[in-house]
Amino acid sequence: MHSSSSLTSSRLPDMRSKTPEERRVAIASAYKGSQPPLEMLSDEAVLPLELADGMIENVIGTFELPLGVATNFLINGKEYLVPMAVEEPSVVAAASFMARLARENGGFRSQTTRPIMRAQIQLLGITDPHGARQRLLMEREQIISLANAQDQFLVELGGGCKDIEVHIFEKTAVGNMVVLHILVDVRDAMGANAVNTMAEAVAPFAAQISGGTPRLRILSNLADQRLVRTLVKIKPESLSTTEFDGHAVAMGMVEACTLAEVDPYRAATHNKGIMNGIDPLVVATGNDWRAVEAGAHAWAARDGRYTSLTRWEINSDGTLVGTIELPMALGLVGGATKTHPAAQAALAMLNVETANELSQVAGAVGLAQNMAALRALATEGIQRGHMALHARNIAIAAGASGVQIDKVARSLIAAGQVSTDRAREIISELAGA
């Protein structure tokens, strides 16, 4: 996805106090050259009903989510404004604040492996599974050639089927099972359609060679050869607050992460917080967030025990080091990324050139979100900051509007009672004042 625009800086201060229109103006002015089509993200209906009707079945309307922009991201030396479609308060603010701390320390470093997706072809009724495995491996070149004949354009782009694997499951509930995997470089696509088409074409040949009956022919969402790896280093002084020493905060973050490493009950919540950052970006760009979620959680359990997707450590000079590694199957072509106007605007704002670059941004946002959660847990606790933003939602639910919203929210926090009943009382008091 090539663009003639470039972002001068993602450091846009005081965004919280601006109106949505003022924020769009601030974002537009941060770009040199052509500006992203932010008018697609205005108050007007972004997704016309006729377009929605062509995307899925039985359409009766559309469902909107708030679309925010996380600022301050510096990844591999490049500036990014990150679109995030999410309903949960504090997510965008937390990502932006952690990105600001990271940029003071050189930003995030992010890299991806090749965009390799795999499809599985299940073969049943085989009496010599090990012999079948060898026969299939001996036909590797023919299988690859047959798969690549289905998508010559992908091959011309440098992608296509690159290798095969054969897995054996003996004496299952349905007998011996041999499963052929085809490994496909899908370039800038998410790749589901490409690999599924190849699997369908290869299945009859695989059945002939193995002597088995083909059943399932479908991609795997455990994209374990399509990984993103991201690293951030934070000096302790960047973590200091008026109440907490930076070294103590760093150690508290390491201790909090360690519980997620050893305990699946904590790891589930820990990883959910990571996906709080990744999913909104995936949704905003029209990608498949369910596929990304499935891959992330399967990866977290790949050694037989569910664990943390991140690691936080303190190196020899006292610097806090955070890392994340997980599958990231994202695309810039096909699906809603090409049909949804808001997704196109979001991708234009990101100004990414490849699907791999989009994955690198996702890794950084996930790591930033995890950093925010662990820092909160190591200092004032997660609830204080979260409830401050939740109070606005409660105020709106109780009937507050306009300037009333912030007044009611502040009163709720000051009283330490963030409830709809108390919000209604405050609105009544304000009306009688």
URCOR-V213396 format. One record per run of one state. SS is the DSSP state (A for helix, B for strand, O for the rest). FROM is the first residue (numbers start at 1). LEN is the number of residues. Records with the same first field share a line. If there is no record, write none. Layout:
SS->FROM-LEN + FROM-LEN
//
This chain:
O->1-5 + 8-7 + 18-2 + 30-1 + 33-5 + 42-7 + 56-11 + 76-2 + 86-5 + 105-3 + 113-3 + 125-4 + 139-1 + 149-3 + 157-3 + 173-2 + 186-3 + 190-2 + 211-2 + 221-6 + 235-1 + 240-6 + 263-1 + 285-4 + 301-9 + 315-5 + 328-5 + 334-2 + 340-1 + 351-4 + 379-3 + 398-6 + 416-4 + 433-1
B->6-2 + 31-2 + 67-9 + 78-8 + 108-5 + 116-9 + 160-13 + 175-11 + 189-1 + 213-8 + 227-8 + 310-5 + 320-8 + 333-1
A->15-3 + 20-10 + 38-4 + 49-7 + 91-14 + 129-10 + 140-9 + 152-5 + 192-19 + 236-4 + 246-17 + 264-21 + 289-12 + 336-4 + 341-10 + 355-24 + 382-16 + 404-12 + 420-13
//
